[in-house]
Amino acid sequence: MRILIAEDDLTSRIVLMNILKKQGHDVVATVNGAEAWEAMQKPDAPRMVILDWMMPELSGLDVCRRARAVQTDQPPYLIMLTTKGDKADLIAGLDAGADDYLAKPFDAGELRARINVGVRMLEIQATVAAKVLALQAALADIRTLRGLIPICASCKKIRDDQGIWKQIEVYIHEHTEAEFSHGVCTECMKKLYPDLVRDDQGASE
């Protein structure tokens, strides 16, 4: 998992990077909120972000708010990292858009567990997003006939939007996914080919 971290304290940043790398993660490190936000705008931005609360230029809360203001079907998973432990601070972080909260000094095992939760959430998001795209593609392929269709009472041709009269099968083929296989019904068979229709066949039908 590629993880973006934003930590202005050098020692804390190095410790966090080492722990994440030992756990097998690819780490992108930034030193303040502004750098973190810039990295999050890139097309290949990591989907998981660990933000220190107190940072110069942009705080972790500011970055959370900006991230949540962006409309996307695959939002990043945001973990707030801070020394603030009051319930009011926890509520403020979650209200700002953080998905999880980890107090300093953090335990490596707890960090790993919380990251694993985030990974599962991101996998679920990706699965749902893929299904939505597949559904949208399927709906785009579906063409249906709606509204009033002008049809000739005599020859049964249909007038299209340009005022051109077309054979009914041509019109339906152009507006739906239907295909036609032509044949001759029993009534038309009697009219067109009376010599080929047996009396008993006509009586039974």
Secondary structure as UniProt FT lines:
FT   STRAND          2..6
FT   HELIX           10..22
FT   TURN            23..24
FT   STRAND          26..30
FT   HELIX           33..40
FT   TURN            43..44
FT   STRAND          48..52
FT   HELIX           60..69
FT   STRAND          77..82
FT   HELIX           87..96
FT   STRAND          100..103
FT   HELIX           108..141
FT   TURN            153..155
FT   STRAND          158..159
FT   TURN            161..162
FT   STRAND          165..166
FT   HELIX           168..175
FT   HELIX           186..192
FT   HELIX           194..196
FT   HELIX           199..204
//
